[in-house]
Protein backbone atom coordinates (compact mmCIF):
# COMPACT_ATOMS: atom_id res chain seq x y z
CA UNK A 1 0.00 0.00 0.00
CA UNK A 2 1.34 3.42 -0.91
CA UNK A 3 0.72 6.90 0.44
CA UNK A 4 -0.30 9.48 -2.14
CA UNK A 5 2.78 11.60 -1.51
CA UNK A 6 6.05 10.77 -3.24
CA UNK A 7 5.33 7.04 -3.31
CA UNK A 8 5.89 6.74 0.44
CA UNK A 9 4.72 3.38 1.76
CA UNK A 10 2.64 3.02 4.89
CA UNK A 11 5.65 1.68 6.83
CA UNK A 12 7.87 4.52 5.60
CA UNK A 13 5.17 6.95 6.72
CA UNK A 14 5.13 5.35 10.18
CA UNK A 15 8.89 5.83 10.47
CA UNK A 16 8.65 9.40 9.17
CA UNK A 17 5.93 10.28 11.67
CA UNK A 18 8.01 8.95 14.56
CA UNK A 19 11.08 10.87 13.35
CA UNK A 20 9.00 14.06 13.16
CA UNK A 21 7.69 13.35 16.67
CA UNK A 22 11.28 13.27 17.93
CA UNK A 23 11.72 9.57 18.67
CA UNK A 24 15.25 8.15 18.64
CA UNK A 25 16.28 5.33 16.32
CA UNK A 26 16.15 2.89 19.22
CA UNK A 27 12.66 4.05 20.22
CA UNK A 28 11.41 3.79 16.64
CA UNK A 29 12.86 0.30 16.31
CA UNK A 30 11.22 -0.81 19.55
CA UNK A 31 7.83 0.71 18.69
CA UNK A 32 7.73 -0.85 15.22
CA UNK A 33 9.43 -4.14 16.18
CA UNK A 34 12.24 -3.65 13.67
CA UNK A 35 16.01 -3.28 13.99
CA UNK A 36 17.89 0.00 14.22
CA UNK A 37 19.53 -0.96 10.93
CA UNK A 38 16.07 -1.10 9.33
CA UNK A 39 15.19 2.31 10.79
CA UNK A 40 18.35 3.71 9.20
CA UNK A 41 17.44 2.12 5.87
CA UNK A 42 13.97 3.68 5.99
CA UNK A 43 15.50 7.07 6.82
CA UNK A 44 17.78 6.87 3.77
CA UNK A 45 14.83 5.94 1.56
CA UNK A 46 12.77 8.82 2.95
CA UNK A 47 15.59 11.30 2.45
CA UNK A 48 15.76 10.28 -1.19
CA UNK A 49 12.00 10.23 -1.78
CA UNK A 50 11.57 13.65 -0.18
CA UNK A 51 14.69 15.02 -1.89
CA UNK A 52 16.08 16.13 1.46
CA UNK A 53 19.75 16.62 2.37
CA UNK A 54 19.42 15.79 6.06
CA UNK A 55 16.88 14.81 8.69
CA UNK A 56 16.07 18.40 9.62
CA UNK A 57 15.17 19.28 6.04
CA UNK A 58 13.24 16.01 5.71
CA UNK A 59 11.15 16.94 8.76
CA UNK A 60 10.57 20.44 7.39
CA UNK A 61 9.49 19.10 3.99
CA UNK A 62 7.19 16.55 5.62
CA UNK A 63 5.47 19.21 7.72
CA UNK A 64 5.24 21.88 5.01
CA UNK A 65 3.85 19.44 2.46
CA UNK A 66 1.26 18.14 4.98
CA UNK A 67 2.66 14.61 4.96
CA UNK A 68 2.49 14.71 8.75
CA UNK A 69 0.74 16.91 11.24
CA UNK A 70 2.85 18.54 13.91
Biotite code that builds the C-alpha atoms (Angstrom):
import biotite.structure as struc

atoms = struc.array([
    struc.Atom([0.000, 0.000, 0.000], chain_id="A", res_id=1, res_name="UNK", atom_name="CA", element="C"),
    struc.Atom([1.343, 3.424, -0.911], chain_id="A", res_id=2, res_name="UNK", atom_name="CA", element="C"),
    struc.Atom([0.725, 6.899, 0.442], chain_id="A", res_id=3, res_name="UNK", atom_name="CA", element="C"),
    struc.Atom([-0.305, 9.478, -2.137], chain_id="A", res_id=4, res_name="UNK", atom_name="CA", element="C"),
    struc.Atom([2.778, 11.597, -1.510], chain_id="A", res_id=5, res_name="UNK", atom_name="CA", element="C"),
    struc.Atom([6.054, 10.774, -3.243], chain_id="A", res_id=6, res_name="UNK", atom_name="CA", element="C"),
    struc.Atom([5.332, 7.041, -3.312], chain_id="A", res_id=7, res_name="UNK", atom_name="CA", element="C"),
    struc.Atom([5.890, 6.738, 0.438], chain_id="A", res_id=8, res_name="UNK", atom_name="CA", element="C"),
    struc.Atom([4.715, 3.383, 1.760], chain_id="A", res_id=9, res_name="UNK", atom_name="CA", element="C"),
    struc.Atom([2.641, 3.018, 4.893], chain_id="A", res_id=10, res_name="UNK", atom_name="CA", element="C"),
    struc.Atom([5.649, 1.680, 6.833], chain_id="A", res_id=11, res_name="UNK", atom_name="CA", element="C"),
    struc.Atom([7.867, 4.524, 5.603], chain_id="A", res_id=12, res_name="UNK", atom_name="CA", element="C"),
    struc.Atom([5.171, 6.949, 6.721], chain_id="A", res_id=13, res_name="UNK", atom_name="CA", element="C"),
    struc.Atom([5.127, 5.348, 10.181], chain_id="A", res_id=14, res_name="UNK", atom_name="CA", element="C"),
    struc.Atom([8.895, 5.834, 10.473], chain_id="A", res_id=15, res_name="UNK", atom_name="CA", element="C"),
    struc.Atom([8.651, 9.401, 9.170], chain_id="A", res_id=16, res_name="UNK", atom_name="CA", element="C"),
    struc.Atom([5.931, 10.283, 11.672], chain_id="A", res_id=17, res_name="UNK", atom_name="CA", element="C"),
    struc.Atom([8.012, 8.946, 14.560], chain_id="A", res_id=18, res_name="UNK", atom_name="CA", element="C"),
    struc.Atom([11.079, 10.872, 13.350], chain_id="A", res_id=19, res_name="UNK", atom_name="CA", element="C"),
    struc.Atom([9.004, 14.064, 13.163], chain_id="A", res_id=20, res_name="UNK", atom_name="CA", element="C"),
    struc.Atom([7.688, 13.346, 16.665], chain_id="A", res_id=21, res_name="UNK", atom_name="CA", element="C"),
    struc.Atom([11.276, 13.268, 17.930], chain_id="A", res_id=22, res_name="UNK", atom_name="CA", element="C"),
    struc.Atom([11.725, 9.566, 18.666], chain_id="A", res_id=23, res_name="UNK", atom_name="CA", element="C"),
    struc.Atom([15.253, 8.146, 18.641], chain_id="A", res_id=24, res_name="UNK", atom_name="CA", element="C"),
    struc.Atom([16.284, 5.327, 16.315], chain_id="A", res_id=25, res_name="UNK", atom_name="CA", element="C"),
    struc.Atom([16.151, 2.890, 19.220], chain_id="A", res_id=26, res_name="UNK", atom_name="CA", element="C"),
    struc.Atom([12.663, 4.046, 20.223], chain_id="A", res_id=27, res_name="UNK", atom_name="CA", element="C"),
    struc.Atom([11.412, 3.791, 16.637], chain_id="A", res_id=28, res_name="UNK", atom_name="CA", element="C"),
    struc.Atom([12.862, 0.302, 16.314], chain_id="A", res_id=29, res_name="UNK", atom_name="CA", element="C"),
    struc.Atom([11.216, -0.814, 19.549], chain_id="A", res_id=30, res_name="UNK", atom_name="CA", element="C"),
    struc.Atom([7.826, 0.708, 18.693], chain_id="A", res_id=31, res_name="UNK", atom_name="CA", element="C"),
    struc.Atom([7.731, -0.845, 15.223], chain_id="A", res_id=32, res_name="UNK", atom_name="CA", element="C"),
    struc.Atom([9.435, -4.140, 16.183], chain_id="A", res_id=33, res_name="UNK", atom_name="CA", element="C"),
    struc.Atom([12.243, -3.645, 13.666], chain_id="A", res_id=34, res_name="UNK", atom_name="CA", element="C"),
    struc.Atom([16.006, -3.278, 13.985], chain_id="A", res_id=35, res_name="UNK", atom_name="CA", element="C"),
    struc.Atom([17.888, 0.005, 14.223], chain_id="A", res_id=36, res_name="UNK", atom_name="CA", element="C"),
    struc.Atom([19.530, -0.962, 10.927], chain_id="A", res_id=37, res_name="UNK", atom_name="CA", element="C"),
    struc.Atom([16.072, -1.099, 9.329], chain_id="A", res_id=38, res_name="UNK", atom_name="CA", element="C"),
    struc.Atom([15.188, 2.308, 10.786], chain_id="A", res_id=39, res_name="UNK", atom_name="CA", element="C"),
    struc.Atom([18.352, 3.715, 9.202], chain_id="A", res_id=40, res_name="UNK", atom_name="CA", element="C"),
    struc.Atom([17.442, 2.116, 5.869], chain_id="A", res_id=41, res_name="UNK", atom_name="CA", element="C"),
    struc.Atom([13.969, 3.682, 5.988], chain_id="A", res_id=42, res_name="UNK", atom_name="CA", element="C"),
    struc.Atom([15.500, 7.070, 6.816], chain_id="A", res_id=43, res_name="UNK", atom_name="CA", element="C"),
    struc.Atom([17.776, 6.867, 3.767], chain_id="A", res_id=44, res_name="UNK", atom_name="CA", element="C"),
    struc.Atom([14.831, 5.936, 1.558], chain_id="A", res_id=45, res_name="UNK", atom_name="CA", element="C"),
    struc.Atom([12.766, 8.815, 2.955], chain_id="A", res_id=46, res_name="UNK", atom_name="CA", element="C"),
    struc.Atom([15.594, 11.299, 2.449], chain_id="A", res_id=47, res_name="UNK", atom_name="CA", element="C"),
    struc.Atom([15.763, 10.276, -1.192], chain_id="A", res_id=48, res_name="UNK", atom_name="CA", element="C"),
    struc.Atom([11.999, 10.229, -1.779], chain_id="A", res_id=49, res_name="UNK", atom_name="CA", element="C"),
    struc.Atom([11.568, 13.655, -0.182], chain_id="A", res_id=50, res_name="UNK", atom_name="CA", element="C"),
    struc.Atom([14.688, 15.018, -1.892], chain_id="A", res_id=51, res_name="UNK", atom_name="CA", element="C"),
    struc.Atom([16.083, 16.132, 1.460], chain_id="A", res_id=52, res_name="UNK", atom_name="CA", element="C"),
    struc.Atom([19.745, 16.617, 2.366], chain_id="A", res_id=53, res_name="UNK", atom_name="CA", element="C"),
    struc.Atom([19.424, 15.790, 6.060], chain_id="A", res_id=54, res_name="UNK", atom_name="CA", element="C"),
    struc.Atom([16.882, 14.807, 8.693], chain_id="A", res_id=55, res_name="UNK", atom_name="CA", element="C"),
    struc.Atom([16.067, 18.402, 9.619], chain_id="A", res_id=56, res_name="UNK", atom_name="CA", element="C"),
    struc.Atom([15.173, 19.281, 6.041], chain_id="A", res_id=57, res_name="UNK", atom_name="CA", element="C"),
    struc.Atom([13.235, 16.015, 5.714], chain_id="A", res_id=58, res_name="UNK", atom_name="CA", element="C"),
    struc.Atom([11.145, 16.942, 8.760], chain_id="A", res_id=59, res_name="UNK", atom_name="CA", element="C"),
    struc.Atom([10.571, 20.444, 7.388], chain_id="A", res_id=60, res_name="UNK", atom_name="CA", element="C"),
    struc.Atom([9.490, 19.097, 3.995], chain_id="A", res_id=61, res_name="UNK", atom_name="CA", element="C"),
    struc.Atom([7.185, 16.545, 5.620], chain_id="A", res_id=62, res_name="UNK", atom_name="CA", element="C"),
    struc.Atom([5.473, 19.206, 7.718], chain_id="A", res_id=63, res_name="UNK", atom_name="CA", element="C"),
    struc.Atom([5.238, 21.882, 5.008], chain_id="A", res_id=64, res_name="UNK", atom_name="CA", element="C"),
    struc.Atom([3.847, 19.435, 2.462], chain_id="A", res_id=65, res_name="UNK", atom_name="CA", element="C"),
    struc.Atom([1.261, 18.144, 4.976], chain_id="A", res_id=66, res_name="UNK", atom_name="CA", element="C"),
    struc.Atom([2.656, 14.613, 4.960], chain_id="A", res_id=67, res_name="UNK", atom_name="CA", element="C"),
    struc.Atom([2.491, 14.705, 8.753], chain_id="A", res_id=68, res_name="UNK", atom_name="CA", element="C"),
    struc.Atom([0.736, 16.910, 11.242], chain_id="A", res_id=69, res_name="UNK", atom_name="CA", element="C"),
    struc.Atom([2.848, 18.540, 13.910], chain_id="A", res_id=70, res_name="UNK", atom_name="CA", element="C"),
])
